[in-house]
Amino acid sequence: MNALSDPQDDHVKRELARELHDQVVQDLTAMLIDLENFKRGPFDIQSTVLQVDSVQGSLRTMLGRLRGMLYGLRGEDPWEPDFAETLRVFAVQYTARTGVRVLIRVSRDWPDPIRRTAAQHLLRIVQEAVNNARQHGGARSVRVSLKLGEHGLGRLMIQDDGRGMPQDEPREWGMGMLGMNERALLLGGTLTVESAPARGTTLRVIFPVAVQERAEAAVPAPDPVPRVV
């Protein structure tokens, strides 16, 4: 069999394409927004230094994520020491950059540290959902909660106050939504979406925290679209 058609190679390619889209593209977009805001001024020393600090912070974040991708390509699986803090840093930076208020609530029983690959999947889901809420739903605030439920199941919920989606119209899911669904499946879990006009959108991901490594080793075939209720 040709190496390029090997199923394992195809899986690696899909994983790399998803990571490049969700990490590099999102980070570069955020940096472009920062620079566009900088062009509007004011141009005093204090605001200029703050803007440069913001871009430097984004570059450091991107480098960290690229290193994480390299870990994955080398087959390494290090631990993420404090995923809750990672979420809080993201929320602060996103709110400062866009004006959309992102609130993070992590239960006391959340089991940090977790596998870095699992942390990356969860962070990408949160980032994509928050971006969708702002860009497509016009949301001004987003609430993100993460907790450990019964039977070792993690529960991630993302609620926004945006326009919501009509219930009686056919929907064509974009790459971002399909990517979130695939990441939920890679966690061994499920993604559900609840939305209605003028009532915002709620995404829920339920996944087995205690079996992250096994869930990622045996990836189920992804559904074509996430389940909508």
GIZIHU-V256846 format. One record per pair of residues at least 6 apart in sequence whose ideal C-beta (glycine too) atoms are under 7 Angstrom apart, sorted by the first residue. I is the first residue (numbers start at 1). J is the second residue. If there is no record, write none. Layout:
# GIZIHU-V256846
[[I & J] [I & J]]
This chain:
# GIZIHU-V256846
[[3 & 9] [18 & 179] [18 & 182] [19 & 69] [21 & 175] [21 & 179] [22 & 124] [22 & 128] [22 & 179] [23 & 65] [23 & 69] [24 & 62] [26 & 127] [27 & 58] [27 & 61] [27 & 62] [27 & 65] [30 & 58] [30 & 97] [31 & 55] [31 & 58] [33 & 97] [34 & 51] [34 & 54] [34 & 55] [34 & 58] [34 & 97] [35 & 55] [38 & 51] [57 & 93] [68 & 116] [68 & 120] [71 & 78] [71 & 116] [72 & 117] [77 & 115] [77 & 116] [77 & 117] [78 & 116] [79 & 113] [79 & 115] [79 & 116] [80 & 113] [80 & 114] [80 & 115] [80 & 116] [80 & 119] [81 & 112] [81 & 113] [82 & 112] [83 & 112] [83 & 114] [83 & 119] [83 & 122] [84 & 106] [84 & 110] [84 & 112] [86 & 119] [86 & 123] [87 & 104] [87 & 106] [87 & 126] [87 & 144] [88 & 104] [90 & 123] [90 & 127] [91 & 102] [91 & 103] [91 & 104] [94 & 100] [94 & 102] [94 & 130] [95 & 101] [95 & 102] [98 & 134] [100 & 134] [100 & 139] [100 & 140] [100 & 141] [100 & 142] [101 & 140] [101 & 141] [102 & 130] [102 & 142] [102 & 144] [103 & 141] [103 & 143] [103 & 144] [104 & 144] [105 & 145] [106 & 146] [107 & 146] [107 & 147] [107 & 148] [109 & 148] [110 & 146] [110 & 147] [110 & 148] [111 & 148] [111 & 209] [114 & 212] [115 & 212] [115 & 213] [117 & 216] [118 & 187] [118 & 212] [121 & 183] [121 & 186] [121 & 187] [122 & 156] [124 & 183] [125 & 156] [125 & 180] [125 & 183] [125 & 184] [125 & 205] [126 & 144] [126 & 158] [128 & 176] [128 & 179] [128 & 180] [129 & 158] [129 & 180] [129 & 203] [130 & 142] [132 & 176] [133 & 139] [133 & 142] [133 & 160] [133 & 162] [133 & 201] [137 & 160] [137 & 162] [137 & 163] [137 & 164] [137 & 201] [138 & 162] [138 & 163] [139 & 160] [139 & 161] [139 & 162] [139 & 200] [140 & 161] [141 & 161] [142 & 158] [142 & 159] [142 & 160] [143 & 159] [144 & 158] [145 & 157] [146 & 156] [147 & 155] [148 & 154] [148 & 209] [149 & 155] [152 & 208] [152 & 209] [152 & 210] [153 & 206] [153 & 207] [153 & 208] [153 & 209] [154 & 207] [154 & 209] [155 & 206] [156 & 205] [157 & 202] [157 & 204] [158 & 203] [159 & 200] [159 & 202] [160 & 200] [160 & 201] [161 & 200] [162 & 200] [162 & 201] [163 & 197] [163 & 198] [164 & 195] [164 & 196] [164 & 197] [164 & 198] [164 & 199] [164 & 200] [164 & 201] [165 & 171] [165 & 195] [165 & 201] [166 & 197] [167 & 196] [173 & 225] [177 & 226] [180 & 191] [181 & 191] [181 & 222] [181 & 223] [181 & 225] [181 & 226] [182 & 222] [184 & 190] [184 & 191] [184 & 205] [184 & 207] [185 & 219] [185 & 220] [185 & 222] [186 & 216] [186 & 219] [187 & 207] [187 & 212] [187 & 215] [188 & 207] [188 & 208] [188 & 211] [188 & 215] [189 & 205] [189 & 206] [189 & 207] [189 & 208] [190 & 206] [191 & 203] [191 & 205] [191 & 226] [192 & 204] [192 & 226] [192 & 227] [192 & 229] [193 & 201] [193 & 203] [193 & 226] [193 & 228] [194 & 202] [194 & 229] [195 & 201] [208 & 215]]
